[in-house]
Amino acid sequence: MEKKIIELLCENARLSAAELAQRCGCSEEAVAAAIKSLEKQGIICGYTAILDDRALGENRVRALIEVKVTPKREGGFDEVARRIAKYPEVVDVMLISGGFDLLLTVEGTSLAKVAGFVSEKLATIDGVLSTSTGFILKKYKESGRMMQKDEEYERLKICF
């Protein structure tokens, strides 16, 4: 039942306990208890909305930043990653395989703000060796959701 609840919440976190219970074939009380347990265990860490920044008219700039790190003797990559994660500009921090060690999502109100974060804060952290920044220009799909609806194609009428 918990796996089904997780699957349904990943599709739509706004489903009510009644809707989840109906789809899982159990009681609302059982669903509420399962969700509470999943949250307490740290399996469900939070809920969020997927926003289309362009439709909102907001001037938010997001960048994906790859970071090469010197791991610490005792904490490995964790110590540096936790330090980076404390900055409010940092939305996501992930340990990755490949040529870099960490992948960050960073958000700011302008290209200059994000660039300033990289040069003044991120690059000065002990253990950060190098970075590579790519700015997100347009989102097509986020968290499994298409960001724009497909445009309707209509053939032009030919008149003679």
N, C-alpha and C positions, 0 to 999 in steps of 0.2 A: 504494500500500500504506500509506503514512504517513497519508493522509487516513482510510482505513478504521480504522487503529489508533487514531487520535485520536477518531473517532466512537465506537468501541467503549469506549475508556477513559472517555469522557464519560458514557456510559450506566452503566458499572460499572468503576471503577478497580481493583477487586480481581481482575479476570480475569487468569489466569496467562498466561505466555508461550505455553504449550502451547495454551490455549484460544484465544488471539488468533491463533496460527499456524493453527489449524484453521479458524477463521472467515475468515481472510484468504487461505487457500490457499497458505501458504508455510511455511518452516522456523522452528523456535523461535529458532535463531541469527539469522535475518534479522529477526525481530520484536525480539529483544533489542537488536540493533545499531541498528534504527530508533528504538526508544525511547531508547536512550542518546544518539543523535544529536539527537533532538527535545529532550531535556533539556539537552544541551550548547548547542544553538542558542537556548535560552530560550523555545521554543515551549511545552513542558510546564514549567510553573513550580513545580508541586507537586501533591500529592494530599491530599484531605481527605475526612472523613466528614460526612454530613448528619445532624444530630442533632435529635431531638424533645425540646426542653428540658422540656416539660410531662411527658413520659413519664419523664424522668430525675429529675424532682422538684427540679430546680435552680431557684434564684431568680435567674436572669439576666435583666437588662433590656436590651433593644436599642432603639436609636432611629435614625431616619433624620433626618439634619440637612442642610438645604440651607444653603450658605454663599455669601454675596456677597463678592467679593474685589476689591481693587484690584491689577491685575497689575503686576509689577515691570518696570522698563524693559528689562532684559536677559533675564530668565528668564520673562517672562509669568506664567502661573498656576503654572508648575512649581515655582518656589521656595517659594511659600506651601503648595502641595499637599504637597511633600516634607517640609516642616516639620511640618505637621499629621499626616502619616502616621507620624511617629516616636513619637507618643504611644501607649502600650500599650492605651489604651481604644479606639483607632481600629482597626476591623476592615477597612474598605474606604474608599478615596478615589477618586472618579471626577470627571472634568471633564464637565459636562453643558451642554446648550443650554437656553434658556429664561430665566426671571427671575433665576435664581441661577447661580453658576458651578461650584460643587463640590457633590457629594452624598457624605455620609459615612455609614457605618454605625458606630455607637459602642455599646460594650457596657460594662455595669457591674453591680454586685450589687444596686443599688436605683435608684429614680427620683431620689433625692437625689444619689447618686454621679454619675449621668449629667448631671443639672442642674448640679452643681458643676463638672464637667468643662467644660461649655459656658460657664458664667459666669466661672470662674476661670482656665481655660487657653485655650480656643478663642477666646473674645471678646477676649482680651488680645493675641493675635498681631497683629503689625504687618501691615497689609494686609487684615485681616478687617473688613468693613464691617457685616455683619448676618448673622443666622442665623434659621432657622425649624426648630423641632424637632417631630417626630412620633414618638410611642412606638409600637413594634410591640406590638399587643395579642394577636394570634393569627396563627400561620402556617398557611396552607392549602396552599401549594405553595412549595417552595424548590428551586432549581437543577433544575427540571424534574420534581421528585418530589412527589407528593401526600403531605402530612404525616399525614393521618388516612385510614383506610380508610373507604369508603362504608358507612354503616350499613345493615344488612339491614332491609327493610321487610316486615313481616308483618301481613296483615289480621287484625283481631280477629274471632274466631268469634262468631256471633250465635246465641244459644240462645232458644228459645221455650218 
